[in-house]
């Protein structure tokens, strides 16, 4: 299956507050809202289905206690995100900076001059879910290319 024909993924994550999730994913990230109930809400996360499920069991929904060093940065695990076109990534990076989002890994270009060179940034949603957005100059030629 080619990168151009990849089907959208579905991901369900826990959140502590649906109104907070709507503000973050819907308003800040610009993800259109789909179906919802009193316990969950769907978002069109850059062409993929992201479902935020209300988790009532503890005030701290998710903790980042695992990470891996990648290109001298401490990358949170688990994390999810989207691969964007470079101009979209740059615009989102500026929007997040202007909104004073605290980055886990500030926006930068990783693996400069190597196979897999990519722009990347990591941050947490209000419930502590780690998100990465990345961009390649040539997504089709670089996304899965081995060194």
C-alpha positions as CSV (number, residue, x, y, z in Angstrom):
1,X,0.0,0.0,0.0
2,X,1.5,3.4,-1.0
3,X,1.7,6.3,1.4
4,X,-0.8,8.2,-0.9
5,X,-3.5,5.5,-0.3
6,X,-3.1,5.0,3.4
7,X,-6.4,4.8,5.2
8,X,-7.2,7.1,8.0
9,X,-6.5,5.8,11.5
10,X,-8.8,5.8,14.5
11,X,-7.4,6.6,17.9
12,X,-9.2,6.9,21.2
13,X,-7.6,8.8,24.1
14,X,-8.6,9.6,27.7
15,X,-9.3,13.2,28.7
16,X,-10.2,14.8,32.0
17,X,-12.7,17.3,30.6
18,X,-14.6,17.4,27.3
19,X,-15.0,21.1,27.2
20,X,-11.2,21.5,27.7
21,X,-10.7,18.9,24.9
22,X,-13.0,20.8,22.6
23,X,-11.2,24.0,23.2
24,X,-7.8,22.4,22.6
25,X,-8.5,20.1,19.7
26,X,-11.4,22.0,18.1
27,X,-10.4,25.7,18.7
28,X,-6.6,25.7,19.1
29,X,-5.7,22.9,16.7
30,X,-8.6,23.6,14.3
31,X,-9.9,20.0,14.2
32,X,-13.6,19.9,13.2
33,X,-15.9,18.1,15.6
34,X,-17.9,15.1,14.5
35,X,-20.2,13.0,16.6
36,X,-20.3,13.2,20.3
37,X,-22.1,12.1,23.5
38,X,-21.9,13.2,27.1
39,X,-18.9,10.9,27.5
40,X,-16.9,11.3,24.3
41,X,-16.3,13.6,21.2
42,X,-14.9,12.8,17.8
43,X,-12.5,15.1,16.0
44,X,-11.3,15.1,12.4
45,X,-7.6,15.1,13.4
46,X,-6.0,16.1,10.1
47,X,-8.0,13.5,8.2
48,X,-8.0,10.9,10.9
49,X,-10.6,10.0,13.6
50,X,-9.6,11.0,17.1
51,X,-12.0,10.2,19.9
52,X,-11.6,11.9,23.2
53,X,-13.2,9.8,25.9
54,X,-14.0,11.3,29.3
55,X,-12.1,9.5,32.0
56,X,-13.6,10.0,35.4
57,X,-11.3,7.8,37.5
58,X,-8.6,10.3,38.5
59,X,-7.8,14.0,38.0
60,X,-4.5,13.1,36.4
61,X,-5.5,11.2,33.3
62,X,-2.2,10.4,31.8
63,X,1.4,10.7,33.0
64,X,4.5,10.7,30.9
65,X,6.9,8.5,32.7
66,X,8.5,6.9,29.7
67,X,10.7,8.6,27.1
68,X,13.4,7.8,24.6
69,X,16.4,9.9,23.5
70,X,16.0,10.8,19.9
71,X,18.5,13.3,18.3
72,X,19.5,14.5,21.8
73,X,15.9,15.2,22.8
74,X,13.8,13.4,25.4
75,X,10.8,12.2,23.4
76,X,7.7,11.2,25.4
77,X,6.3,7.7,24.9
78,X,3.5,7.0,24.1
79,X,2.7,9.9,21.7
80,X,0.6,10.3,18.6
81,X,0.3,13.0,15.9
82,X,0.2,13.8,12.2
83,X,2.6,14.2,9.4
84,X,1.9,17.5,7.7
85,X,3.0,19.5,4.7
86,X,5.9,21.8,5.6
87,X,3.8,25.1,5.3
88,X,1.0,23.6,7.4
89,X,3.6,22.5,10.1
90,X,5.2,26.0,10.1
91,X,1.8,27.7,10.4
92,X,0.7,25.4,13.3
93,X,4.1,25.9,15.0
94,X,3.6,29.7,15.0
95,X,0.0,29.3,16.2
96,X,1.0,27.1,19.1
97,X,3.9,29.5,20.0
98,X,1.5,32.5,19.9
99,X,-0.9,30.6,22.2
100,X,1.9,30.0,24.7
101,X,1.7,26.3,24.4
102,X,4.5,24.7,26.5
103,X,6.6,22.4,24.3
104,X,8.1,19.1,25.4
105,X,10.4,19.4,22.4
106,X,10.5,22.9,20.8
107,X,9.9,23.0,17.0
108,X,13.1,22.2,15.1
109,X,14.5,20.2,12.2
110,X,15.7,16.7,13.2
111,X,18.3,14.6,11.4
112,X,19.5,17.5,9.3
113,X,21.1,16.4,6.1
114,X,20.3,12.7,6.7
115,X,17.7,10.3,5.4
116,X,14.6,11.1,7.4
117,X,15.2,14.8,7.9
118,X,12.0,16.2,9.3
119,X,10.6,19.2,11.1
120,X,9.1,18.1,14.5
121,X,7.6,19.4,17.7
122,X,6.1,17.7,20.8
123,X,3.7,19.1,23.3
124,X,1.0,17.8,25.7
125,X,-2.8,18.3,25.5
126,X,-4.5,19.6,28.7
127,X,-4.9,16.0,29.9
128,X,-1.3,15.1,29.5
129,X,-1.5,13.2,26.2
130,X,1.7,13.7,24.2
131,X,1.4,14.9,20.6
132,X,4.0,15.1,17.8
133,X,3.6,17.0,14.6
134,X,6.2,16.4,11.9
135,X,6.8,17.4,8.3
136,X,9.1,16.3,5.5
137,X,10.1,18.2,2.4
138,X,9.0,15.1,0.4
139,X,6.5,13.0,2.5
140,X,6.1,10.2,-0.1
141,X,9.9,9.8,-0.6
142,X,11.0,10.2,3.0
143,X,8.3,9.0,5.4
144,X,9.3,5.3,5.4
145,X,12.7,5.5,3.7
146,X,15.5,3.5,5.5
147,X,18.9,5.0,6.1
